[in-house]
Every structure is written in structure tokens, then in C-alpha cells.
Amino acid sequence: MKNQKSKFYFLFFLSLLILVADLLGILNPIKGFLEEKLVIPVRSSFRPASQKESCQNFEAEILSLKTQVASLKEEIVSTRKLLGAPLPENWKFLPVKVIGGTEEEIIIEGGEREGIKKGMVAVFEGVFLGRVEKVSERVSKIKLLTNPDSKEIVKIIGKDSLILTGKGLLLGKGQGKMEIREILAEEEVGEGDLVVATVEGFDLPVGKISSVNYKKGEVFKNAIVDQQIKTRNLQTIFLLVGKI
């Protein structure tokens, strides 16, 4: 019984002593040490769900930034290829993102807010793709030269002679194909010849002749033209916005 009372008084006075020491600030160094080494690590291992969600959001933001960086790299590569093409130095181009389309038309990101206008010429790596047909506030549609409604006056350059060998009217046939009509029968054009269209006084390549159709006695020849660029794979193209 006396032992129990002794323990009680001992614990009572010890508690009182600790309380007084805490009030006087004597235990502050010990409390700081325990909080740093024990309390904080334990709390960190049991973070609230809201903090875990914040980490997940942070990881999503990192992934989004990586995607943007990859997209910018692709645009830079395309720009370098365009600048490496034999185009006039005083032409100004606007890079635009392709967000959809077919072999006959392309939908791009950008519209009236970016200064895009109907009739602007679209190119990729120096190849003439088509013209802007419709413009809204945020997106635009480009009618490709392969579109059945597309018409362009073109010239034909001999693959060996590299001189003008003929002229004609380029019509879209769909599915990546084009046809030149009204080529004079006496003009020497053949498979592999380059087809170009004049834009702002400069000749841009359109494609190459894959076959020539002609029947003896007819006034004109026709030629099938293959598109040089696979438009379904494009991610960034360029619009001619003017001259410097």
C-alpha cells in the first residue's frame, strides 16, 4: 500500500515538474527534436486524400507539359524543313496545327482571331497543298488540290530537261489524286514530270505526273498527278500570310 502511494506521489510530482518545465520553455529543444524526428515523418506517411489528389494533378500537369514540348519540337522540325525549301525569303508564313481532315480537306486550329483569311495558300516543306476555303473564329478548313471542287492553272516541267514542257488545268479527283486537262497534244509531257503552280509570282511544286492519257487525233492530252505529300500524316502546316 505504501509502495503504491509512493509511486502515486512520485508520478504526480514528476508530472508537475514536467508541466512547470514546459511552461518555462525548458523542454523546447527536446520538443523540437521529437517533432522533427518522429511527428513530421509519421504525419507525412498519412497524408490526407486531398494532398494525394494534388500530387496526381501535379503529375497530370507534367504529362501535359511534356506533350506540349513534343508538339513544339515537331513544329520546329517542320519549320526548319520549310525554311530549307527554295522559297522566296520575303514570304511570311504562319504555322498552324492540323486537327483533322481527309485526303480532300484539312481542318486547322486557328481562324479569324489569328488573322487567317479565305484564299490563303497552304504549304508543307515547300509543296503547295491547297487554299483556305472557310474561316470561323477559332478553326478553318483548307480545300486541298485533290478536292473535286479544286481548280488551278499549272505548268509542267520536264523531269530530264527541267524546262517548261506544257500547261493545263489541274482538277482534283479525290483520294489523293489530281488530273491535268487541256494539255495540247503537241506538248511533250510524260511520266515523272514535275507539276507546279504559280503563287505570288513564284512556282510551287504540286506533284508528279504518274501517267498520260492521249488518243491519236484528239486536240488535248490528260495526265494523272500524284500528290507528293501524304496529308493524313500532317500535324503542322504553314499558311502564306504575305510578304515582308
DOLO-350965 format. One record per residue: residue in one letter; y, x, z of N, C-alpha, C in turn. Coordinates in pm, whole numbers, plus 50000, padded with zeros to 5 digits. Layout:
<pts>
+--------+-------+-------+-------+-------+-------+-------+-------+-------+-------+
| residu |   n.Y |   n.X |   n.Z |  ca.Y |  ca.X |  ca.Z |   c.Y |   c.X |   c.Z |
+--------+-------+-------+-------+-------+-------+-------+-------+-------+-------+
|      a |     Y |     X |     Z |     Y |     X |     Z |     Y |     X |     Z |
...
+--------+-------+-------+-------+-------+-------+-------+-------+-------+-------+
</pts>
This chain:
<pts>
+--------+-------+-------+-------+-------+-------+-------+-------+-------+-------+
| residu |   n.Y |   n.X |   n.Z |  ca.Y |  ca.X |  ca.Z |   c.Y |   c.X |   c.Z |
+--------+-------+-------+-------+-------+-------+-------+-------+-------+-------+
|      m | 49880 | 50083 | 50000 | 50000 | 50000 | 50000 | 50125 | 50087 | 50000 |
|      k | 50125 | 50190 | 50088 | 50239 | 50282 | 50094 | 50255 | 50355 | 49963 |
|      n | 50141 | 50391 | 49898 | 50147 | 50462 | 49769 | 50213 | 50375 | 49662 |
|      q | 50179 | 50245 | 49665 | 50237 | 50155 | 49566 | 50387 | 50141 | 49586 |
|      k | 50429 | 50131 | 49715 | 50572 | 50122 | 49744 | 50644 | 50249 | 49702 |
|      s | 50578 | 50362 | 49726 | 50639 | 50490 | 49690 | 50658 | 50497 | 49538 |
|      k | 50558 | 50455 | 49461 | 50569 | 50454 | 49316 | 50680 | 50361 | 49269 |
|      f | 50689 | 50246 | 49338 | 50791 | 50150 | 49300 | 50930 | 50207 | 49320 |
|      y | 50953 | 50268 | 49439 | 51085 | 50326 | 49467 | 51114 | 50443 | 49373 |
|      f | 51010 | 50519 | 49343 | 51028 | 50634 | 49253 | 51071 | 50587 | 49114 |
|      l | 51001 | 50486 | 49060 | 51036 | 50435 | 48928 | 51172 | 50366 | 48928 |
|      f | 51204 | 50299 | 49040 | 51333 | 50231 | 49049 | 51446 | 50332 | 49044 |
|      f | 51435 | 50437 | 49126 | 51541 | 50539 | 49131 | 51547 | 50619 | 48999 |
|      l | 51430 | 50638 | 48933 | 51427 | 50710 | 48805 | 51498 | 50627 | 48698 |
|      s | 51473 | 50496 | 48696 | 51540 | 50408 | 48600 | 51690 | 50406 | 48624 |
|      l | 51726 | 50402 | 48754 | 51868 | 50401 | 48789 | 51934 | 50531 | 48746 |
|      l | 51863 | 50641 | 48765 | 51916 | 50771 | 48726 | 51935 | 50780 | 48574 |
|      i | 51838 | 50730 | 48498 | 51848 | 50731 | 48351 | 51964 | 50644 | 48304 |
|      l | 51983 | 50529 | 48371 | 52092 | 50439 | 48334 | 52227 | 50504 | 48356 |
|      v | 52241 | 50569 | 48474 | 52367 | 50637 | 48506 | 52392 | 50752 | 48409 |
|      a | 52286 | 50827 | 48377 | 52299 | 50940 | 48284 | 52339 | 50892 | 48144 |
|      d | 52285 | 50777 | 48105 | 52319 | 50722 | 47973 | 52464 | 50679 | 47968 |
|      l | 52509 | 50614 | 48082 | 52649 | 50571 | 48087 | 52744 | 50688 | 48083 |
|      l | 52705 | 50798 | 48145 | 52790 | 50918 | 48149 | 52780 | 51000 | 48020 |
|      g | 52689 | 50963 | 47925 | 52675 | 51034 | 47798 | 52589 | 51157 | 47804 |
|      i | 52522 | 51179 | 47916 | 52439 | 51299 | 47932 | 52320 | 51296 | 47837 |
|      l | 52268 | 51176 | 47806 | 52148 | 51163 | 47723 | 52178 | 51155 | 47572 |
|      n | 52306 | 51164 | 47530 | 52341 | 51150 | 47388 | 52270 | 51250 | 47297 |
|      p | 52263 | 51380 | 47335 | 52191 | 51475 | 47248 | 52044 | 51438 | 47230 |
|      i | 51981 | 51394 | 47339 | 51840 | 51358 | 47330 | 51823 | 51233 | 47244 |
|      k | 51911 | 51134 | 47259 | 51903 | 51012 | 47181 | 51920 | 51040 | 47032 |
|      g | 52016 | 51131 | 46998 | 52036 | 51167 | 46857 | 51914 | 51232 | 46797 |
|      f | 51851 | 51319 | 46876 | 51731 | 51387 | 46827 | 51618 | 51288 | 46800 |
|      l | 51596 | 51195 | 46896 | 51489 | 51096 | 46880 | 51515 | 51002 | 46763 |
|      e | 51643 | 50964 | 46744 | 51677 | 50873 | 46634 | 51653 | 50940 | 46499 |
|      e | 51688 | 51067 | 46488 | 51672 | 51141 | 46362 | 51526 | 51164 | 46328 |
|      k | 51446 | 51200 | 46431 | 51308 | 51240 | 46407 | 51208 | 51125 | 46411 |
|      l | 51245 | 51014 | 46476 | 51147 | 50908 | 46495 | 51193 | 50774 | 46439 |
|      v | 51311 | 50728 | 46482 | 51355 | 50593 | 46447 | 51383 | 50577 | 46299 |
|      i | 51462 | 50671 | 46240 | 51500 | 50660 | 46099 | 51379 | 50666 | 46006 |
|      p | 51285 | 50763 | 46023 | 51167 | 50763 | 45935 | 51086 | 50634 | 45943 |
|      v | 51073 | 50579 | 46066 | 50996 | 50455 | 46081 | 51065 | 50340 | 46008 |
|      r | 51197 | 50330 | 46022 | 51271 | 50225 | 45954 | 51259 | 50239 | 45802 |
|      s | 51263 | 50362 | 45752 | 51255 | 50385 | 45608 | 51124 | 50338 | 45550 |
|      s | 51017 | 50351 | 45629 | 50885 | 50310 | 45580 | 50868 | 50159 | 45578 |
|      f | 50958 | 50088 | 45646 | 50951 | 49941 | 45649 | 51082 | 49883 | 45596 |
|      r | 51122 | 49925 | 45472 | 51246 | 49875 | 45414 | 51235 | 49727 | 45383 |
|      p | 51343 | 49653 | 45396 | 51343 | 49511 | 45361 | 51314 | 49491 | 45214 |
|      a | 51266 | 49373 | 45181 | 51232 | 49342 | 45043 | 51353 | 49353 | 44952 |
|      s | 51472 | 49322 | 45003 | 51593 | 49328 | 44921 | 51619 | 49470 | 44873 |
|      q | 51592 | 49570 | 44962 | 51611 | 49709 | 44923 | 51510 | 49750 | 44818 |
|      k | 51387 | 49701 | 44830 | 51286 | 49731 | 44729 | 51326 | 49672 | 44594 |
|      e | 51383 | 49552 | 44597 | 51429 | 49491 | 44473 | 51542 | 49572 | 44412 |
|      s | 51627 | 49628 | 44496 | 51736 | 49711 | 44447 | 51681 | 49833 | 44374 |
|      c | 51576 | 49891 | 44428 | 51513 | 50008 | 44363 | 51455 | 49969 | 44228 |
|      q | 51394 | 49850 | 44223 | 51337 | 49804 | 44096 | 51447 | 49781 | 43994 |
|      n | 51560 | 49725 | 44038 | 51673 | 49706 | 43948 | 51727 | 49839 | 43898 |
|      f | 51730 | 49937 | 43988 | 51778 | 50070 | 43953 | 51688 | 50132 | 43846 |
|      e | 51556 | 50116 | 43863 | 51462 | 50169 | 43764 | 51479 | 50099 | 43630 |
|      a | 51507 | 49969 | 43632 | 51530 | 49894 | 43508 | 51656 | 49944 | 43437 |
|      e | 51759 | 49977 | 43515 | 51882 | 50030 | 43457 | 51857 | 50165 | 43392 |
|      i | 51775 | 50249 | 43456 | 51741 | 50379 | 43399 | 51669 | 50362 | 43266 |
|      l | 51573 | 50268 | 43262 | 51499 | 50241 | 43139 | 51594 | 50193 | 43028 |
|      s | 51689 | 50107 | 43065 | 51786 | 50058 | 42968 | 51871 | 50171 | 42913 |
|      l | 51912 | 50263 | 43000 | 51993 | 50377 | 42956 | 51913 | 50468 | 42862 |
|      k | 51784 | 50488 | 42894 | 51700 | 50570 | 42807 | 51690 | 50507 | 42668 |
|      t | 51678 | 50374 | 42664 | 51671 | 50303 | 42536 | 51799 | 50321 | 42457 |
|      q | 51912 | 50313 | 42526 | 52041 | 50331 | 42459 | 52056 | 50472 | 42404 |
|      v | 52009 | 50571 | 42481 | 52015 | 50710 | 42436 | 51932 | 50729 | 42310 |
|      a | 51811 | 50671 | 42309 | 51724 | 50681 | 42192 | 51790 | 50618 | 42070 |
|      s | 51855 | 50503 | 42091 | 51924 | 50435 | 41982 | 52039 | 50520 | 41928 |
|      l | 52113 | 50583 | 42018 | 52224 | 50669 | 41976 | 52174 | 50790 | 41899 |
|      k | 52061 | 50847 | 41941 | 52003 | 50960 | 41869 | 51968 | 50920 | 41727 |
|      e | 51908 | 50801 | 41710 | 51871 | 50753 | 41577 | 51995 | 50736 | 41490 |
|      e | 52103 | 50685 | 41550 | 52227 | 50666 | 41476 | 52287 | 50800 | 41435 |
|      i | 52280 | 50900 | 41523 | 52332 | 51033 | 41492 | 52256 | 51095 | 41377 |
|      v | 52123 | 51083 | 41379 | 52040 | 51137 | 41270 | 52077 | 51071 | 41138 |
|      s | 52093 | 50938 | 41138 | 52129 | 50866 | 41017 | 52267 | 50909 | 40967 |
|      t | 52360 | 50930 | 41060 | 52494 | 50973 | 41022 | 52490 | 51110 | 40956 |
|      r | 52412 | 51202 | 41011 | 52401 | 51335 | 40953 | 52345 | 51329 | 40812 |
|      k | 52245 | 51243 | 40790 | 52187 | 51229 | 40656 | 52290 | 51173 | 40560 |
|      l | 52369 | 51075 | 40607 | 52471 | 51016 | 40522 | 52577 | 51120 | 40486 |
|      l | 52619 | 51198 | 40587 | 52720 | 51299 | 40562 | 52668 | 51409 | 40470 |
|      g | 52536 | 51427 | 40470 | 52477 | 51529 | 40384 | 52463 | 51483 | 40240 |
|      a | 52479 | 51352 | 40213 | 52469 | 51300 | 40078 | 52597 | 51330 | 40001 |
|      p | 52588 | 51340 | 39868 | 52706 | 51373 | 39786 | 52801 | 51255 | 39771 |
|      l | 52868 | 51219 | 39878 | 52962 | 51108 | 39877 | 53105 | 51161 | 39888 |
|      p | 53203 | 51085 | 39838 | 53343 | 51129 | 39849 | 53384 | 51155 | 39995 |
|      e | 53455 | 51262 | 40017 | 53495 | 51299 | 40153 | 53598 | 51203 | 40212 |
|      n | 53669 | 51133 | 40127 | 53775 | 51044 | 40178 | 53727 | 50902 | 40205 |
|      w | 53597 | 50877 | 40192 | 53543 | 50746 | 40225 | 53522 | 50735 | 40375 |
|      k | 53551 | 50616 | 40429 | 53528 | 50590 | 40570 | 53413 | 50491 | 40586 |
|      f | 53323 | 50523 | 40678 | 53205 | 50438 | 40698 | 53198 | 50386 | 40842 |
|      l | 53144 | 50266 | 40855 | 53121 | 50205 | 40985 | 52971 | 50192 | 41008 |
|      p | 52914 | 50263 | 41107 | 52771 | 50246 | 41136 | 52745 | 50112 | 41203 |
|      v | 52642 | 50041 | 41160 | 52608 | 49910 | 41217 | 52458 | 49903 | 41241 |
|      k | 52420 | 49829 | 41345 | 52280 | 49813 | 41382 | 52216 | 49699 | 41304 |
|      v | 52095 | 49724 | 41255 | 52018 | 49621 | 41187 | 51940 | 49543 | 41293 |
|      i | 51956 | 49412 | 41297 | 51889 | 49331 | 41399 | 51786 | 49236 | 41339 |
|      g | 51772 | 49240 | 41206 | 51671 | 49155 | 41143 | 51689 | 49154 | 40993 |
|      g | 51599 | 49083 | 40927 | 51613 | 49069 | 40783 | 51482 | 49072 | 40709 |
|      t | 51491 | 49071 | 40577 | 51375 | 49073 | 40488 | 51401 | 49175 | 40378 |
|      e | 51319 | 49170 | 40273 | 51341 | 49260 | 40160 | 51455 | 49212 | 40070 |
|      e | 51514 | 49098 | 40104 | 51622 | 49043 | 40023 | 51755 | 49035 | 40096 |
|      e | 51753 | 49044 | 40229 | 51877 | 49039 | 40306 | 51859 | 49110 | 40440 |
|      i | 51971 | 49153 | 40497 | 51971 | 49222 | 40625 | 52073 | 49156 | 40716 |
|      i | 52034 | 49134 | 40841 | 52127 | 49083 | 40942 | 52171 | 49201 | 41028 |
|      i | 52300 | 49218 | 41043 | 52353 | 49331 | 41119 | 52432 | 49283 | 41241 |
|      e | 52442 | 49371 | 41339 | 52521 | 49344 | 41458 | 52665 | 49385 | 41431 |
|      g | 52755 | 49289 | 41436 | 52895 | 49317 | 41407 | 52950 | 49214 | 41310 |
|      g | 53074 | 49177 | 41332 | 53135 | 49076 | 41246 | 53285 | 49090 | 41239 |
|      e | 53353 | 48978 | 41248 | 53498 | 48976 | 41235 | 53566 | 49064 | 41339 |
|      r | 53510 | 49069 | 41459 | 53570 | 49149 | 41567 | 53573 | 49297 | 41532 |
|      e | 53473 | 49343 | 41454 | 53466 | 49483 | 41415 | 53536 | 49511 | 41282 |
|      g | 53597 | 49409 | 41226 | 53670 | 49427 | 41100 | 53582 | 49419 | 40977 |
|      i | 53461 | 49367 | 40992 | 53370 | 49354 | 40877 | 53415 | 49237 | 40790 |
|      k | 53415 | 49260 | 40658 | 53461 | 49158 | 40565 | 53360 | 49136 | 40454 |
|      k | 53364 | 49018 | 40396 | 53276 | 48984 | 40285 | 53302 | 49078 | 40167 |
|      g | 53194 | 49123 | 40104 | 53207 | 49210 | 39988 | 53194 | 49358 | 40019 |
|      m | 53197 | 49395 | 40148 | 53183 | 49537 | 40182 | 53049 | 49591 | 40135 |
|      v | 53051 | 49716 | 40090 | 52931 | 49780 | 40037 | 52849 | 49841 | 40150 |
|      a | 52717 | 49818 | 40147 | 52626 | 49875 | 40247 | 52548 | 49989 | 40184 |
|      v | 52538 | 50101 | 40257 | 52465 | 50216 | 40206 | 52376 | 50275 | 40315 |
|      f | 52279 | 50353 | 40272 | 52194 | 50429 | 40366 | 52151 | 50556 | 40296 |
|      e | 52184 | 50670 | 40358 | 52154 | 50802 | 40300 | 52205 | 50812 | 40157 |
|      g | 52323 | 50754 | 40132 | 52386 | 50765 | 40002 | 52336 | 50667 | 39899 |
|      v | 52241 | 50579 | 39934 | 52186 | 50481 | 39840 | 52255 | 50346 | 39860 |
|      f | 52296 | 50285 | 39750 | 52362 | 50155 | 39751 | 52258 | 50047 | 39780 |
|      l | 52274 | 49975 | 39894 | 52178 | 49873 | 39935 | 52218 | 49732 | 39892 |
|      g | 52347 | 49701 | 39902 | 52393 | 49566 | 39872 | 52533 | 49546 | 39925 |
|      r | 52573 | 49420 | 39938 | 52708 | 49387 | 39983 | 52703 | 49281 | 40094 |
|      v | 52804 | 49285 | 40180 | 52817 | 49185 | 40285 | 52843 | 49049 | 40221 |
|      e | 52760 | 48951 | 40257 | 52772 | 48817 | 40198 | 52837 | 48717 | 40292 |
|      k | 52798 | 48720 | 40421 | 52853 | 48626 | 40519 | 52892 | 48702 | 40645 |
|      v | 53003 | 48657 | 40705 | 53053 | 48722 | 40826 | 53086 | 48616 | 40930 |
|      s | 53034 | 48634 | 41052 | 53073 | 48550 | 41165 | 53143 | 48639 | 41266 |
|      e | 53164 | 48588 | 41384 | 53238 | 48665 | 41484 | 53161 | 48788 | 41530 |
|      r | 53028 | 48774 | 41545 | 52951 | 48883 | 41604 | 52840 | 48939 | 41515 |
|      v | 52796 | 48866 | 41414 | 52691 | 48913 | 41324 | 52732 | 48889 | 41179 |
|      s | 52666 | 48963 | 41089 | 52694 | 48948 | 40947 | 52564 | 48958 | 40869 |
|      k | 52568 | 48906 | 40746 | 52450 | 48911 | 40659 | 52482 | 48990 | 40533 |
|      i | 52392 | 49081 | 40499 | 52408 | 49162 | 40378 | 52308 | 49115 | 40273 |
|      k | 52359 | 49085 | 40156 | 52272 | 49048 | 40045 | 52232 | 49175 | 39973 |
|      l | 52102 | 49206 | 39976 | 52053 | 49327 | 39912 | 52050 | 49312 | 39761 |
|      l | 52046 | 49423 | 39690 | 52042 | 49421 | 39545 | 51913 | 49359 | 39494 |
|      t | 51811 | 49353 | 39579 | 51684 | 49291 | 39540 | 51688 | 49139 | 39551 |
|      n | 51794 | 49084 | 39610 | 51807 | 48939 | 39625 | 51821 | 48873 | 39488 |
|      p | 51747 | 48763 | 39463 | 51755 | 48696 | 39333 | 51896 | 48651 | 39293 |
|      d | 51987 | 48639 | 39390 | 52125 | 48598 | 39359 | 52217 | 48717 | 39334 |
|      s | 52162 | 48839 | 39342 | 52244 | 48959 | 39328 | 52256 | 49002 | 39181 |
|      k | 52379 | 49043 | 39144 | 52406 | 49093 | 39009 | 52500 | 49213 | 39017 |
|      e | 52468 | 49320 | 38947 | 52552 | 49439 | 38945 | 52542 | 49506 | 38807 |
|      i | 52656 | 49549 | 38756 | 52657 | 49630 | 38634 | 52613 | 49773 | 38672 |
|      v | 52516 | 49827 | 38600 | 52463 | 49958 | 38635 | 52456 | 50049 | 38513 |
|      k | 52443 | 50177 | 38542 | 52424 | 50278 | 38439 | 52288 | 50345 | 38461 |
|      i | 52233 | 50397 | 38353 | 52102 | 50464 | 38360 | 52121 | 50611 | 38324 |
|      i | 52070 | 50698 | 38411 | 52081 | 50843 | 38393 | 51943 | 50899 | 38362 |
|      g | 51931 | 50972 | 38253 | 51802 | 51029 | 38214 | 51748 | 51125 | 38318 |
|      k | 51620 | 51116 | 38351 | 51561 | 51200 | 38456 | 51558 | 51346 | 38418 |
|      d | 51551 | 51376 | 38288 | 51546 | 51515 | 38242 | 51682 | 51564 | 38194 |
|      s | 51749 | 51478 | 38116 | 51878 | 51520 | 38059 | 51992 | 51511 | 38159 |
|      l | 51977 | 51422 | 38260 | 52081 | 51399 | 38361 | 52212 | 51353 | 38300 |
|      i | 52203 | 51286 | 38186 | 52322 | 51229 | 38122 | 52301 | 51078 | 38106 |
|      l | 52411 | 51009 | 38078 | 52405 | 50864 | 38061 | 52321 | 50829 | 37938 |
|      t | 52219 | 50746 | 37961 | 52132 | 50705 | 37850 | 52138 | 50555 | 37822 |
|      g | 52198 | 50477 | 37913 | 52206 | 50334 | 37888 | 52283 | 50261 | 37996 |
|      k | 52309 | 50134 | 37968 | 52378 | 50046 | 38063 | 52309 | 49911 | 38062 |
|      g | 52335 | 49831 | 38166 | 52277 | 49698 | 38169 | 52321 | 49620 | 38291 |
|      l | 52264 | 49501 | 38304 | 52294 | 49412 | 38416 | 52175 | 49412 | 38511 |
|      l | 52198 | 49458 | 38634 | 52092 | 49464 | 38735 | 52081 | 49330 | 38807 |
|      l | 51962 | 49273 | 38806 | 51936 | 49145 | 38873 | 51828 | 49163 | 38979 |
|      g | 51846 | 49099 | 39094 | 51745 | 49103 | 39199 | 51624 | 49019 | 39162 |
|      k | 51505 | 49069 | 39194 | 51381 | 48997 | 39165 | 51305 | 48959 | 39291 |
|      g | 51355 | 49002 | 39408 | 51285 | 48976 | 39533 | 51172 | 49074 | 39555 |
|      q | 51122 | 49081 | 39680 | 51009 | 49166 | 39718 | 51032 | 49313 | 39683 |
|      g | 51156 | 49358 | 39701 | 51186 | 49499 | 39679 | 51199 | 49538 | 39533 |
|      k | 51206 | 49443 | 39444 | 51213 | 49472 | 39301 | 51347 | 49431 | 39242 |
|      m | 51384 | 49501 | 39134 | 51505 | 49468 | 39058 | 51474 | 49484 | 38910 |
|      e | 51554 | 49418 | 38828 | 51534 | 49426 | 38683 | 51667 | 49448 | 38613 |
|      i | 51667 | 49538 | 38516 | 51786 | 49560 | 38434 | 51766 | 49487 | 38302 |
|      r | 51861 | 49402 | 38271 | 51857 | 49331 | 38143 | 51973 | 49375 | 38054 |
|      e | 51963 | 49339 | 37927 | 52068 | 49366 | 37828 | 52088 | 49515 | 37804 |
|      i | 51979 | 49590 | 37809 | 51984 | 49730 | 37767 | 51966 | 49730 | 37615 |
|      l | 52057 | 49789 | 37542 | 52048 | 49791 | 37396 | 51919 | 49859 | 37351 |
|      a | 51860 | 49803 | 37248 | 51730 | 49851 | 37201 | 51733 | 49998 | 37162 |
|      e | 51847 | 50046 | 37109 | 51854 | 50185 | 37063 | 51876 | 50286 | 37176 |
|      e | 51902 | 50237 | 37295 | 51925 | 50329 | 37407 | 51792 | 50383 | 37460 |
|      e | 51784 | 50514 | 37474 | 51661 | 50580 | 37516 | 51651 | 50584 | 37667 |
|      v | 51584 | 50488 | 37722 | 51562 | 50485 | 37867 | 51412 | 50483 | 37892 |
|      g | 51371 | 50538 | 38006 | 51229 | 50545 | 38032 | 51196 | 50551 | 38181 |
|      e | 51069 | 50554 | 38211 | 51020 | 50557 | 38348 | 51072 | 50681 | 38422 |
|      g | 51118 | 50661 | 38544 | 51169 | 50771 | 38625 | 51318 | 50794 | 38614 |
|      d | 51384 | 50727 | 38517 | 51529 | 50741 | 38503 | 51600 | 50683 | 38625 |
|      l | 51711 | 50744 | 38661 | 51788 | 50702 | 38778 | 51885 | 50591 | 38741 |
|      v | 51893 | 50490 | 38828 | 51986 | 50379 | 38809 | 52097 | 50390 | 38912 |
|      v | 52223 | 50383 | 38865 | 52337 | 50397 | 38955 | 52435 | 50284 | 38932 |
|      a | 52510 | 50252 | 39036 | 52616 | 50150 | 39029 | 52747 | 50216 | 39067 |
|      t | 52853 | 50178 | 39001 | 52985 | 50236 | 39028 | 53053 | 50160 | 39140 |
|      v | 53086 | 50231 | 39249 | 53153 | 50174 | 39365 | 53278 | 50256 | 39394 |
|      e | 53393 | 50190 | 39390 | 53520 | 50257 | 39417 | 53536 | 50382 | 39329 |
|      g | 53492 | 50369 | 39202 | 53507 | 50480 | 39108 | 53405 | 50591 | 39123 |
|      f | 53303 | 50569 | 39208 | 53201 | 50671 | 39231 | 53064 | 50609 | 39209 |
|      d | 52974 | 50686 | 39148 | 52839 | 50636 | 39118 | 52746 | 50654 | 39237 |
|      l | 52688 | 50544 | 39284 | 52590 | 50548 | 39392 | 52451 | 50514 | 39337 |
|      p | 52348 | 50588 | 39376 | 52212 | 50558 | 39329 | 52163 | 50424 | 39383 |
|      v | 52086 | 50354 | 39301 | 52031 | 50224 | 39337 | 51879 | 50232 | 39346 |
|      g | 51818 | 50297 | 39252 | 51673 | 50309 | 39245 | 51631 | 50383 | 39119 |
|      k | 51502 | 50375 | 39088 | 51450 | 50441 | 38968 | 51371 | 50341 | 38884 |
|      i | 51375 | 50361 | 38754 | 51301 | 50273 | 38663 | 51152 | 50302 | 38676 |
|      s | 51075 | 50196 | 38695 | 50930 | 50211 | 38704 | 50860 | 50173 | 38574 |
|      s | 50924 | 50087 | 38494 | 50865 | 50050 | 38364 | 50973 | 49991 | 38275 |
|      v | 50952 | 50003 | 38143 | 51045 | 49950 | 38044 | 50970 | 49849 | 37956 |
|      n | 51028 | 49733 | 37936 | 50968 | 49628 | 37853 | 51050 | 49609 | 37726 |
|      y | 50984 | 49623 | 37613 | 51054 | 49607 | 37485 | 50956 | 49567 | 37376 |
|      k | 50998 | 49470 | 37296 | 50920 | 49428 | 37181 | 50998 | 49461 | 37054 |
|      k | 50931 | 49520 | 36958 | 50995 | 49561 | 36834 | 51066 | 49444 | 36768 |
|      g | 51188 | 49470 | 36728 | 51268 | 49368 | 36662 | 51366 | 49297 | 36754 |
|      e | 51348 | 49311 | 36887 | 51440 | 49248 | 36981 | 51568 | 49331 | 36996 |
|      v | 51674 | 49266 | 37035 | 51804 | 49332 | 37048 | 51814 | 49411 | 37178 |
|      f | 51751 | 49361 | 37286 | 51764 | 49424 | 37417 | 51628 | 49467 | 37474 |
|      k | 51636 | 49562 | 37565 | 51521 | 49604 | 37645 | 51544 | 49557 | 37789 |
|      n | 51436 | 49543 | 37861 | 51443 | 49517 | 38005 | 51372 | 49630 | 38079 |
|      a | 51413 | 49656 | 38199 | 51350 | 49762 | 38279 | 51334 | 49717 | 38422 |
|      i | 51219 | 49745 | 38482 | 51194 | 49714 | 38623 | 51237 | 49835 | 38706 |
|      v | 51308 | 49807 | 38815 | 51361 | 49913 | 38901 | 51302 | 49899 | 39041 |
|      d | 51253 | 50008 | 39095 | 51201 | 50009 | 39232 | 51312 | 50051 | 39328 |
|      q | 51318 | 49983 | 39439 | 51415 | 50017 | 39543 | 51375 | 50148 | 39609 |
|      q | 51471 | 50237 | 39630 | 51443 | 50369 | 39686 | 51425 | 50366 | 39837 |
|      i | 51488 | 50270 | 39904 | 51487 | 50262 | 40050 | 51405 | 50141 | 40094 |
|      k | 51313 | 50163 | 40189 | 51237 | 50054 | 40248 | 51323 | 49989 | 40357 |
|      t | 51386 | 49879 | 40322 | 51484 | 49819 | 40412 | 51424 | 49762 | 40539 |
|      r | 51295 | 49729 | 40538 | 51232 | 49673 | 40658 | 51230 | 49773 | 40773 |
|      n | 51236 | 49901 | 40744 | 51227 | 50005 | 40846 | 51363 | 50054 | 40895 |
|      l | 51470 | 49999 | 40841 | 51603 | 50047 | 40877 | 51646 | 49998 | 41014 |
|      q | 51712 | 50086 | 41087 | 51768 | 50050 | 41218 | 51920 | 50061 | 41220 |
|      t | 51973 | 50156 | 41145 | 52118 | 50175 | 41134 | 52155 | 50195 | 40988 |
|      i | 52255 | 50121 | 40941 | 52307 | 50141 | 40806 | 52457 | 50160 | 40816 |
|      f | 52523 | 50176 | 40702 | 52666 | 50205 | 40703 | 52740 | 50116 | 40603 |
|      l | 52858 | 50072 | 40643 | 52944 | 49991 | 40558 | 53063 | 50073 | 40515 |
|      l | 53094 | 50066 | 40387 | 53214 | 50133 | 40336 | 53335 | 50047 | 40373 |
|      v | 53420 | 50102 | 40460 | 53533 | 50024 | 40510 | 53665 | 50063 | 40446 |
|      g | 53666 | 50167 | 40363 | 53790 | 50207 | 40298 | 53796 | 50356 | 40273 |
|      k | 53916 | 50402 | 40246 | 53939 | 50544 | 40220 | 54041 | 50599 | 40317 |
|      i | 54030 | 50727 | 40341 | 54124 | 50794 | 40432 | 54260 | 50810 | 40363 |
+--------+-------+-------+-------+-------+-------+-------+-------+-------+-------+
</pts>
